[in-house]
Amino acid sequence: MESAGVGWIAAIIIGGVAGWLAEMFMKSNQGVLMNVILGIVGAIIANAILSVFGIMLGGWLGYLIAGFIGACILIAIGRLIRR
């Protein structure tokens, strides 16, 4: 079973990197585990949103980009909820 064209271990690694990049970009402090979760869930959400517009991202780079975008969205939503 694979996620977005990459294996599960790769998804965890790429999700962690995507979450960490989003954390740096959004000036947030989430922690390593939360970065991985944000990156993976963010990639799933971003891929779903992009597919509505006919944009499909695949492979490692696509998963990283989608994870970054999705994690940034999730961090922004988290900030709105906390306010």
C-alpha positions in Angstrom: 0.0 0.0 0.0 1.4 3.4 -1.0 0.6 7.0 -0.3 0.8 9.5 -3.2 3.2 7.3 -5.2 5.8 6.9 -2.4 6.1 4.1 0.2 5.0 4.6 3.7 8.6 5.0 5.1 9.3 7.5 2.5 6.0 9.3 3.2 7.0 9.6 6.9 10.4 11.0 6.0 9.1 13.4 3.3 6.2 14.3 5.6 8.7 15.2 8.3 10.7 17.4 6.0 7.6 19.0 4.6 6.3 19.7 8.1 9.6 21.1 9.2 9.8 23.4 6.2 6.2 24.6 6.9 7.2 25.1 10.6 10.1 27.3 9.5 8.0 29.2 6.9 5.1 29.8 9.3 7.4 30.6 12.2 5.8 27.9 14.3 7.2 25.5 17.0 5.4 22.2 16.6 8.0 19.5 17.4 9.3 16.6 15.4 6.3 14.2 15.7 3.8 17.0 14.9 5.9 18.0 11.9 5.6 14.5 10.5 1.9 14.4 11.2 1.3 17.8 9.7 3.4 16.9 6.6 1.6 13.6 5.9 -1.9 14.9 6.7 -1.1 18.1 4.9 -0.1 16.2 1.8 -3.3 14.2 1.7 -5.4 17.4 2.1 -3.4 19.4 -0.4 -3.5 16.6 -3.0 -7.3 16.4 -2.5 -7.7 20.1 -2.9 -5.4 20.3 -5.9 -7.1 17.3 -7.6 -10.4 19.3 -7.6 -8.6 21.8 -9.9 -7.1 19.0 -12.0 -3.6 19.3 -10.6 -1.9 16.0 -9.7 1.4 15.9 -7.9 3.2 12.6 -7.8 6.5 11.2 -6.6 8.8 12.5 -3.9 8.9 16.1 -5.0 5.2 16.3 -5.5 4.6 14.8 -2.1 7.0 17.2 -0.5 5.3 20.2 -2.2 1.8 19.0 -1.3 2.9 18.3 2.2 4.4 21.7 2.6 1.3 23.5 1.3 -1.0 21.3 3.3 1.0 21.7 6.5 1.0 25.5 6.1 -2.8 25.4 5.7 -3.1 23.2 8.8 -0.8 25.5 10.9 -2.9 28.5 9.8 -6.2 26.8 10.7 -4.7 25.8 14.1 -3.8 29.4 14.7 -7.3 30.6 13.8 -8.9 28.0 16.2 -6.6 29.0 19.1 -7.6 32.7 18.9 
